[in-house]
Amino acid sequence: MSRREVPLTFTIFLIFVFLLSVGINVFVFADVHHFNWLLHRPDRVTLKTLEGMEESDAVKLLRESILNVRVESCTQTGTWSTGTGFVVKEGFLATAAHVVAESQSCNKPIFLIDYRGLQHSAELIGFAADTDLAVLRFSERSLKPLHMADANAYKNVDAAVKVVTIGYPLLGNASAPDKAAISGEGNISSYKGDENIFVTSGLNLNPGNSGGPIFIRSNWTVLGIAVRKFDVNAGEGLGEVVPIDTFEDFFADKTGQSL
């Protein structure tokens, strides 16, 4: 054999290495969207990112972190409880407990629909009926967590503080499963310390908004979680919001992690 000839076994080894490298590259890059979390872990939606954005662009970005939550009724087949949830940490979603109560009471599966129309399964890992809070875990890792406000800074304010919400009210009419709707502006009316809730006035909350983020309008940080609209006899356009710091404590208790 000439010194320039390459042994057959070495040639086969080189071919194997080449095919293996091609296979790995195809696996990783064939669908960048689904493997994006392996390449880049999502950052939080930061104030710096939102600063100076037109409202339409800000809402478009925020919608990516706000999902439609669906749970089938325990007693009526084909009937669904629907609400809103939002990403608080990679793989974790906040919502209201009453939105996912059917899952808690009869172990019905929870489904999420994101802004792309993609459906995800979710696991209920924290439920508190007294504060109306729930935390879900799901496998999607590409959706960015929202930025939380310092809720304590708004519990004793005299100036008007504008708030809005983005969610899935009156599904099929005011919103679609993959198209969250933004409300009109409301105000923080008061903070009820004995009940640990913000009361909002003028904020247009409807069935389906429950579990959604209430944003401070000036900077798009999350003040709290929408849980209930007052009965019309108690006052028009009044709603209850659980402060986000209450959820942060709840999340730490249920997951052992911080936001």
Residue pairs with C-beta under 8 A, 6 or more apart in sequence:
28 35
28 38
28 39
29 35
32 39
33 142
36 141
36 142
37 90
37 141
37 142
41 90
41 141
42 90
42 141
42 142
42 143
42 144
42 145
43 144
44 144
44 145
44 146
44 147
45 61
45 62
45 65
45 144
45 145
45 146
45 147
45 220
46 147
47 147
47 219
47 220
47 221
49 61
50 58
50 61
50 147
50 219
50 220
53 61
58 220
59 166
59 182
62 146
62 166
62 215
62 220
63 115
63 166
63 179
63 180
64 114
64 115
64 143
64 144
65 86
65 87
65 143
65 144
65 145
65 146
66 84
66 85
66 86
66 87
66 115
66 146
66 166
66 167
66 180
66 212
66 213
67 84
67 85
67 86
67 87
67 93
67 112
67 113
67 114
67 115
67 120
67 143
68 82
68 83
68 84
68 85
68 112
68 113
68 168
68 171
68 175
68 177
68 178
68 180
69 82
69 83
69 84
69 85
69 93
69 95
69 99
69 100
69 110
69 111
69 112
69 122
69 136
69 168
69 211
70 80
70 81
70 82
70 110
70 111
70 112
70 113
70 177
71 80
71 81
71 82
71 99
71 100
71 101
71 102
71 103
71 108
71 109
71 110
71 111
72 78
72 79
72 80
72 81
72 102
72 108
72 109
73 79
73 80
73 81
73 102
73 108
74 102
74 105
74 106
74 108
81 99
81 100
81 101
81 102
82 99
82 168
82 171
82 208
83 95
83 96
83 98
83 99
83 100
83 167
83 168
83 208
83 209
83 210
83 211
83 212
84 95
84 99
84 166
84 167
84 168
84 180
84 208
84 209
84 210
84 211
84 212
84 213
84 226
85 93
85 94
85 95
85 99
85 112
85 136
85 211
85 212
86 93
86 94
86 95
86 146
86 211
86 212
86 213
86 222
87 93
87 143
87 144
87 145
87 146
88 94
88 135
88 145
88 146
88 148
88 247
88 251
88 259
89 145
89 251
89 257
89 259
90 141
90 145
91 137
91 138
91 139
91 140
91 141
92 135
92 136
92 137
92 138
92 251
92 255
93 112
93 122
93 135
93 136
93 137
93 138
94 133
94 134
94 135
94 136
94 211
94 213
94 225
94 247
94 251
95 134
95 135
95 136
95 210
95 211
95 225
96 132
96 133
96 134
96 210
96 211
96 225
96 226
96 227
97 104
97 127
97 128
97 129
97 131
97 132
97 133
97 134
98 129
98 132
98 210
98 227
99 134
99 210
99 211
100 110
100 124
100 127
100 134
100 136
101 129
102 108
103 109
103 110
103 124
104 124
104 127
104 134
109 121
110 121
110 122
110 123
110 124
110 136
111 119
111 120
111 121
111 122
112 119
112 120
112 121
112 122
112 136
112 138
113 119
113 120
113 177
113 178
114 120
114 140
114 143
114 178
115 178
115 179
115 180
116 178
117 177
117 178
118 140
120 138
120 139
120 140
121 138
121 139
122 136
122 137
122 138
123 136
123 137
123 138
124 134
124 135
124 136
125 135
125 136
125 137
125 254
125 255
126 133
126 134
126 135
126 250
126 251
126 253
126 254
126 255
127 133
127 134
128 134
128 250
131 196
131 242
131 246
131 250
132 227
132 228
132 242
133 225
133 242
133 246
133 247
133 250
134 211
135 247
135 250
135 251
135 254
135 255
145 259
146 213
146 221
146 222
147 220
147 221
147 222
148 221
148 222
148 244
148 248
148 259
149 216
149 219
149 221
149 222
149 223
149 244
150 245
151 223
151 224
151 243
151 244
151 245
151 246
152 243
152 245
154 161
154 188
154 191
154 198
154 216
154 223
155 191
155 193
155 198
155 243
156 191
157 188
160 187
160 188
161 187
161 188
161 216
162 185
162 186
162 187
162 216
162 217
162 218
163 185
163 186
163 187
163 188
163 200
163 203
163 214
163 215
163 216
163 217
163 223
164 182
164 183
164 184
164 185
164 186
164 203
164 214
164 215
164 217
165 182
165 183
165 203
165 205
165 209
165 212
165 213
165 214
165 215
165 226
166 180
166 181
166 182
166 183
166 212
166 213
166 215
167 175
167 180
167 181
167 183
167 208
167 209
167 210
167 211
167 212
167 213
167 226
168 175
168 177
168 180
168 181
168 208
168 209
168 212
169 175
169 181
169 183
169 204
169 205
169 206
169 207
169 208
169 209
170 206
170 207
170 208
171 177
171 208
174 181
174 206
174 208
175 181
175 208
183 203
183 204
183 205
183 209
184 202
184 203
184 204
185 202
185 203
185 217
186 200
186 201
186 202
186 203
186 204
186 237
186 239
187 200
187 201
187 202
187 203
188 198
188 199
188 200
188 223
189 198
189 199
189 200
189 201
189 238
190 198
190 199
191 197
191 198
191 199
191 243
192 198
192 199
196 242
196 243
196 246
197 227
197 240
197 241
197 242
197 243
198 214
198 223
198 224
198 240
198 241
198 242
198 243
199 238
199 239
199 240
199 241
200 214
200 238
200 239
200 240
200 241
201 235
201 237
201 238
202 237
203 214
203 237
203 239
204 237
205 226
205 228
205 229
205 239
206 229
209 226
209 229
210 226
210 227
210 228
211 225
211 226
211 227
212 225
212 226
213 222
213 224
213 225
213 226
214 222
214 223
214 224
214 225
214 226
214 241
215 221
215 222
215 223
216 222
216 223
222 244
223 241
223 243
223 244
224 241
224 242
224 243
224 244
224 246
224 247
225 241
225 242
225 244
225 247
226 239
226 240
226 241
227 240
227 241
227 242
228 239
228 240
229 238
229 239
229 240
230 238
230 239
230 240
248 258
248 259
251 257
251 258
251 259
252 258
252 259
